[in-house]
Amino acid sequence: MSFTVAIVGRPNVGKSTLFNRLVGKKLALVDDTPGVTRDRRPGEARLVDLKFHIIDTAGLEEAAPETLQGRMRAQTEAAIDEADLSLFVVDAKMGLTPVDTALADMLRRKGKPVVLVANKSEARGSDGGFYDAFTLGLGEPTPISAEHGQGMLDLRDAIVAAIGEERAFPEEDEAVTDVDLRAEAAAEGLEKDEDYEPEYDETKPLRVAIVGRPNAGKSTLINRFLGEDRLLTGPEAGITRDSISVEWEWRGRTIKMFDTAGMRRKAKVQEKLEKLSVADGLRAIRFAETVVIVFDATIPFEKQDLQIVDLVLREGRAAVLAFNKWDLIEDPQAVLADLREKTDRLLPQARGIRAVPISGQTGRGLDKLMQAIIDTDRVWNRRISTARLNRWLDAQQVQHPPPAVSGRRLKLKYMTQVKARPPGFMISCTRPEALPESYVRYLTNGLRNDFDLPGVPIRIHFKASENPYANKAKKKR
């Protein structure tokens, strides 16, 4: 059984830098501004031969419970309670402060193992702060430099000593048996069959990103799904900065959800920290499979909402709209009819996109939203057999033949699906560069309607068919 480590300390001592160093990726946002981290961010850490779960936390400060800093402190204390061991990080360069002393007292009261870490020990004049750390009464501090990777071996030894070797190095599970190659080859043979259409895997874990404008209720929505105050929420806009991932189960299926920072219009994003937050949210969109765009139902379809939907579709993700704060709507039936009309009119590139009215505050509509996510993911993963596609292509050309360009009729000869996630098709034809955009839209809409592909991006690539006699003509010359 592995163990969990929480990184704690006051603001701006290098907790997120250490977190990134241990997980081997730049997952947490890092900036010189104190208080960048607000939510607790989990990760999988590796330190030499040591593997463990790790939690990055907000800087601990003395504040009233109802304030933003007070709610951040509650999140950090929850991480300490969840963890088996705490890495208490102090700034050796700046030295101790009264906040460090108060935090040391709190960690002692928790009664869990603590490793005292003196960060920024590579700096000139850090010796004084290192020796001051002994006065906290938490044992010998471990000098490190999270930014430059110094002292990591000493940190590894300190963690092993605090947690115990049996817990640090659990016995390995039995090796997984080899895959039956003959069965795999048989499956590949099925995929080459023109009538083969693989079934949707209902058990596969699903990655879902929650995006939207600031203060649309994204974190509240995820907390309602989880049934606990896992993410920091409040009336202030722009609370979330990092893209935080959480896992839970819905009807036996593992769901990994990513909470993201609110996305304002590009012209309004000036500060470096907000730019980092938006970039982190874009990475979450690219990593996810289905993206839920949360609208504020009281002020829906702002220009920024439409731009976010367009961004998600251009990235090729499966999209679902969630009209949040439905509990504040006075005339639900009239508003819902208006929203459906605007959805069809303003989002023609995602005709049939699923839209669900919800309330993250009361939990209304969350089951319907999850079912819409699953249904959209099923469409996003759909594969259509080559035989069916070519029969459909012949019928489309009979019903509406390709136009003649420069007096020559265009011919669509063969069609196949080259990829899913999102569905992508290739059509072999004559002079693909001359095919008008209107006919491409005709084919796209036909695919969407005839094969039941609502609300997902559809991509069609046209390829010129090779002339088998071209090379022979060159040889004769």
C-alpha positions in Angstrom: 0.0 0.0 0.0 1.4 3.4 -1.0 1.3 6.5 1.2 0.3 10.1 0.8 2.4 13.2 1.5 1.1 16.8 1.9 3.3 19.8 1.2 2.5 22.5 3.6 3.9 25.9 4.6 3.2 29.6 4.5 2.8 31.4 1.1 5.7 31.7 -1.3 8.2 29.3 0.3 8.4 27.1 -2.8 5.7 24.4 -2.2 4.5 24.3 -5.8 8.1 24.3 -7.2 8.8 21.3 -4.9 5.6 19.6 -6.1 6.6 20.0 -9.7 10.0 18.7 -9.0 8.6 15.5 -7.3 6.0 14.7 -10.0 8.5 15.4 -12.8 6.1 17.8 -14.6 5.1 21.4 -14.4 1.6 20.7 -13.2 1.2 23.4 -10.6 1.4 27.1 -11.5 4.5 28.8 -10.1 4.9 32.6 -9.8 6.6 35.1 -7.5 3.2 36.3 -6.3 2.3 34.8 -2.9 -0.8 32.7 -2.7 -0.9 31.4 -6.3 -2.0 27.9 -5.2 -5.5 27.9 -3.7 -6.9 24.4 -4.1 -5.2 21.2 -3.1 -3.7 19.5 -6.2 -2.9 15.8 -6.1 -0.1 14.1 -8.1 2.0 11.0 -8.3 5.5 11.6 -7.1 8.8 9.7 -7.6 11.9 10.4 -5.6 14.8 8.1 -6.6 13.3 4.7 -5.8 10.4 6.1 -3.7 6.9 6.3 -5.1 4.0 8.0 -3.3 0.9 10.2 -3.7 1.5 13.9 -3.1 -0.8 16.9 -2.5 0.2 20.5 -3.1 -1.6 22.9 -0.8 -2.3 26.6 -0.4 -0.1 28.7 1.8 -1.4 28.6 5.4 -2.3 32.0 6.9 -4.1 33.2 10.0 -7.5 34.4 8.7 -11.2 34.3 9.6 -13.0 31.2 8.4 -15.5 33.1 6.1 -12.7 34.9 4.2 -11.0 33.5 1.0 -7.8 32.9 3.0 -9.8 31.2 5.7 -11.4 28.8 3.2 -8.0 28.1 1.7 -6.7 27.2 5.1 -9.6 24.8 5.6 -8.7 23.1 2.3 -5.0 22.7 3.4 -6.0 21.3 6.8 -8.2 18.7 5.0 -5.1 17.7 3.0 -3.1 17.3 6.2 -5.8 15.1 7.7 -5.9 13.0 4.5 -2.1 12.6 4.3 0.1 10.1 6.1 3.0 12.5 6.2 3.5 16.3 5.9 6.5 18.1 4.3 6.7 21.3 6.2 8.5 23.8 4.0 10.2 26.9 5.4 12.2 29.5 3.6 15.8 29.3 4.7 16.8 32.4 2.8 14.2 34.6 4.5 14.2 32.9 7.9 11.4 32.0 10.2 8.3 34.1 10.8 5.6 33.9 13.5 3.4 32.1 11.0 5.9 29.3 10.7 5.9 28.9 14.5 2.1 28.7 14.5 2.0 26.2 11.7 4.6 24.0 13.5 2.3 24.0 16.6 -0.7 23.0 14.5 1.2 20.1 12.8 2.3 18.9 16.2 -1.3 18.8 17.4 -2.2 16.7 14.4 0.1 14.0 15.7 1.2 12.8 12.3 4.8 12.4 11.0 6.4 15.6 9.8 9.6 16.2 7.7 10.9 19.7 8.1 12.2 21.0 4.8 14.5 24.1 4.5 14.0 25.3 0.9 16.1 27.8 -0.9 19.2 26.6 1.0 21.4 27.3 -2.1 21.0 31.0 -1.6 23.7 33.1 0.0 23.0 33.8 3.7 20.6 30.9 4.1 22.6 29.3 6.9 20.9 31.5 9.5 17.4 30.4 8.4 18.5 26.8 8.3 19.7 26.8 11.9 16.7 28.8 13.1 14.5 26.0 11.8 15.8 23.8 14.7 13.9 26.0 17.1 10.5 24.7 15.7 11.0 21.5 17.5 10.2 19.2 14.5 13.6 17.6 14.3 16.6 18.3 12.0 15.6 20.3 8.9 16.5 18.9 5.5 18.2 21.5 3.3 17.1 21.5 -0.3 16.7 23.7 -3.4 13.4 22.8 -5.1 14.2 25.0 -8.1 17.6 23.5 -8.8 17.0 19.9 -7.5 19.6 20.0 -4.8 19.2 17.8 -1.6 16.7 15.4 -3.1 18.6 12.3 -1.9 18.6 13.7 1.7 14.8 14.4 1.3 14.3 10.9 0.2 16.1 9.5 3.3 14.2 11.8 5.6 10.8 10.6 4.2 11.8 7.0 4.5 12.9 7.5 8.1 9.7 9.3 9.0 7.2 6.9 7.3 9.1 3.7 8.0 10.7 1.3 5.4 7.8 -1.1 5.4 5.4 1.6 4.4 7.8 3.3 2.0 8.6 0.1 0.1 5.5 -2.1 0.0 5.7 -5.5 -1.6 5.1 -5.4 -5.4 1.9 -6.9 -6.7 2.1 -10.0 -8.8 3.1 -9.4 -12.4 0.4 -9.0 -15.0 0.1 -11.9 -17.3 1.1 -11.5 -21.0 -1.6 -10.5 -23.5 -2.9 -13.2 -25.8 -1.3 -12.2 -29.1 -3.6 -14.5 -31.1 -6.7 -12.8 -29.7 -5.2 -9.4 -30.5 -4.4 -10.5 -34.0 -8.0 -11.7 -34.4 -9.3 -8.4 -33.3 -7.1 -6.6 -35.8 -8.5 -8.9 -38.5 -12.0 -7.8 -37.5 -11.1 -4.2 -37.8 -10.0 -4.8 -41.4 -13.5 -6.2 -42.2 -15.5 -3.5 -44.0 -18.6 -4.4 -42.0 -16.9 -4.3 -38.6 -18.1 -1.6 -36.1 -16.6 -1.9 -32.6 -18.9 -1.5 -29.6 -18.6 1.3 -27.2 -16.7 0.4 -24.0 -18.9 1.3 -21.0 -16.2 0.5 -18.5 -13.4 2.7 -19.8 -12.5 5.6 -17.5 -13.7 9.0 -18.8 -11.8 12.3 -18.7 -14.1 15.3 -18.4 -13.0 19.0 -18.3 -15.3 21.7 -16.9 -14.8 25.1 -18.5 -16.6 28.4 -18.7 -16.4 32.1 -17.8 -15.4 33.2 -14.3 -18.1 32.7 -11.6 -20.3 30.4 -13.8 -20.3 27.8 -11.0 -17.8 25.2 -12.2 -16.2 24.4 -8.9 -19.6 24.3 -7.1 -20.8 21.9 -9.8 -17.9 19.5 -9.2 -18.3 19.7 -5.4 -21.9 18.7 -5.8 -20.9 15.7 -8.0 -18.4 14.6 -5.3 -20.7 15.3 -2.4 -18.1 17.2 -0.5 -16.3 20.6 -0.5 -13.3 19.3 -2.4 -12.7 22.5 -4.4 -12.5 26.1 -3.1 -15.7 28.1 -3.9 -17.2 31.4 -3.0 -18.8 34.6 -4.3 -15.5 36.0 -5.6 -14.9 35.6 -9.3 -11.7 33.9 -10.4 -11.0 31.8 -7.3 -9.8 28.8 -9.3 -6.3 29.1 -10.8 -4.9 25.7 -11.3 -6.6 23.0 -13.3 -7.4 20.5 -10.5 -8.3 16.9 -11.3 -10.6 14.8 -9.1 -11.8 11.2 -9.5 -15.1 9.7 -8.6 -17.5 7.0 -9.8 -20.8 7.4 -11.5 -22.9 4.2 -11.9 -19.7 2.1 -11.6 -17.7 4.0 -14.1 -14.6 6.0 -13.2 -14.8 9.7 -14.0 -11.8 12.0 -13.9 -12.9 15.6 -13.8 -10.8 18.7 -14.4 -11.8 22.0 -12.8 -10.4 24.9 -14.7 -9.9 28.6 -14.2 -12.6 30.9 -15.7 -11.8 32.1 -19.2 -12.3 35.8 -19.8 -12.0 37.6 -23.2 -8.4 37.6 -24.4 -8.2 41.4 -24.4 -9.0 41.5 -20.7 -6.3 38.9 -19.7 -3.3 41.1 -18.9 -1.7 39.7 -15.7 0.9 37.0 -16.1 -0.8 34.8 -13.5 -4.1 34.8 -15.3 -2.4 34.0 -18.6 -0.8 31.0 -16.9 -4.2 29.9 -15.5 -5.9 30.1 -18.9 -3.0 28.2 -20.5 -3.4 25.5 -17.9 -7.1 25.3 -18.7 -6.4 24.9 -22.4 -4.1 22.0 -21.6 -6.9 20.4 -19.6 -9.2 20.7 -22.6 -6.7 19.0 -24.8 -6.2 16.2 -22.3 -9.9 15.6 -21.8 -12.3 13.6 -23.9 -15.5 15.4 -23.2 -15.7 19.0 -22.2 -18.7 20.6 -20.3 -19.1 24.3 -21.0 -20.8 25.8 -18.1 -23.1 28.8 -18.9 -24.6 31.1 -16.4 -28.3 30.6 -17.2 -29.1 34.2 -16.0 -26.8 35.7 -18.6 -26.3 33.0 -21.3 -24.7 33.2 -24.7 -22.3 36.0 -24.0 -19.7 36.4 -26.8 -17.1 34.7 -24.6 -19.4 31.7 -24.1 -19.6 31.2 -27.9 -15.8 31.6 -28.3 -15.2 28.9 -25.6 -17.6 26.5 -27.4 -15.8 27.2 -30.7 -12.4 26.6 -29.1 -13.5 23.2 -27.7 -14.9 22.1 -31.1 -11.8 23.2 -32.9 -9.7 21.1 -30.5 -11.9 18.2 -31.6 -13.4 17.5 -28.2 -16.9 16.2 -27.5 -18.9 19.1 -26.0 -21.9 19.4 -23.7 -23.6 22.6 -22.6 -24.7 23.0 -19.0 -27.0 25.9 -18.1 -26.1 26.4 -14.5 -28.0 28.4 -11.8 -31.3 27.1 -13.0 -32.7 27.6 -9.5 -32.6 31.3 -10.1 -34.8 31.2 -13.2 -38.4 32.4 -12.6 -40.0 31.1 -15.8 -38.1 27.8 -16.7 -40.3 26.7 -19.6 -40.1 29.9 -21.5 -36.4 30.4 -20.8 -35.6 26.8 -21.8 -37.4 27.2 -25.2 -35.5 30.4 -25.8 -32.1 28.7 -24.9 -32.8 25.8 -27.3 -33.6 28.2 -30.2 -30.4 30.2 -29.5 -28.3 27.1 -29.2 -29.4 25.9 -32.7 -29.0 29.3 -34.2 -25.7 30.4 -32.6 -23.9 27.1 -32.8 -24.5 25.7 -36.3 -21.1 24.0 -36.3 -22.3 21.7 -33.5 -25.8 20.9 -34.6 -27.6 18.7 -32.1 -25.2 19.5 -29.2 -26.7 18.4 -25.9 -27.7 21.1 -23.5 -28.9 20.4 -20.0 -30.3 22.9 -17.4 -28.7 22.3 -14.0 -28.1 23.8 -10.6 -24.8 23.1 -9.0 -26.1 24.6 -5.7 -29.1 22.3 -5.3 -27.9 19.3 -7.4 -30.8 19.5 -9.9 -30.2 17.9 -13.3 -26.8 16.4 -12.5 -27.8 12.9 -13.5 -29.1 14.2 -16.8 -25.9 16.0 -17.3 -23.8 12.9 -16.7 -26.0 10.9 -19.1 -25.5 13.6 -21.7 -21.7 13.3 -21.2 -21.8 9.6 -21.6 -24.0 9.7 -24.7 -21.8 12.4 -26.3 -18.7 10.4 -25.6 -20.3 7.4 -27.2 -21.0 9.4 -30.4 -17.4 10.9 -30.3 -16.0 7.3 -30.2 -18.3 5.9 -32.9 -16.9 4.0 -35.9 -18.9 3.3 -39.0 -18.1 0.5 -41.3 -16.7 1.2 -44.7 -19.4 -0.8 -46.5 -22.2 1.4 -44.9 -20.3 4.6 -45.7 -19.9 3.7 -49.4 -23.5 2.8 -49.7 -24.4 6.1 -48.1 -22.0 8.0 -50.4 -23.6 6.5 -53.5 -27.1 7.5 -52.3 -26.0 11.0 -51.5 -24.6 11.5 -55.0 -27.8 10.2 -56.6 -29.9 12.5 -54.5 -27.6 15.5 -55.0 -24.8 15.0 -57.5 -21.5 16.9 -57.1 -21.4 20.0 -59.1 -19.5 20.5 -62.4 -16.5 22.8 -62.2 -15.0 24.3 -65.4 -17.3 22.0 -67.4 -16.1 18.8 -65.7 -18.2 16.8 -63.3 -16.5 15.9 -59.9 -16.6 12.3 -58.9 -16.6 10.9 -55.4 -15.3 7.4 -55.7 -14.7 5.8 -52.2 -15.2 6.7 -48.6 -13.9 5.3 -45.3 -13.5 6.4 -41.7 -9.9 6.9 -40.9 -10.3 7.8 -37.2 -12.6 8.4 -34.3 -12.4 10.8 -31.3 -13.7 12.9 -33.2 -15.1 11.0 -36.3 -12.8 11.7 -39.3 -13.5 10.5 -42.8 -11.5 10.3 -46.0 -13.2 10.5 -49.5 -11.2 9.6 -52.6 -12.3 11.9 -55.4 -11.2 13.7 -58.6 -9.9 17.3 -58.1 -10.5 17.7 -54.4 -9.3 21.3 -54.5 -12.3 22.2 -56.7 -15.0 20.8 -54.4 -17.1 23.7 -53.2 -17.5 24.3 -49.5 -21.3 24.1 -49.8 -21.1 20.5 -51.0 -18.7 19.7 -48.0 -21.4 21.1 -45.7 -24.0 19.0 -47.4 -22.0 15.8 -46.8 -21.2 16.8 -43.2 -24.9 17.5 -42.4 -25.9 14.2 -44.1 -23.4 12.2 -42.0 -24.6 13.9 -38.8 -28.3 13.2 -39.6 -28.0 9.7 -41.2 -25.5 8.2 -38.8 -26.8 9.9 -35.6 -23.7 12.0 -34.9 -25.1 15.0 -33.0 -23.0 17.7 -31.3 -19.5 16.4 -32.1 -17.0 17.8 -34.7 -17.0 15.9 -38.0 -13.9 16.1 -40.2 -13.9 15.1 -43.8 -10.6 14.9 -45.8 -10.6 14.7 -49.6 -7.8 12.9 -51.4 -7.2 12.7 -55.1 -7.4 9.2 -56.4 -4.1 7.9 -58.0 -4.0 7.4 -61.7 -2.6 3.8 -62.3 -1.4 4.7 -65.7 0.5 7.9 -64.8 3.8 6.3 -64.3 3.5 4.1 -67.4 3.0 7.2 -69.6 6.2 8.7 -68.2 8.2 5.6 -68.9 7.1 5.5 -72.6 8.5 9.0 -73.0 
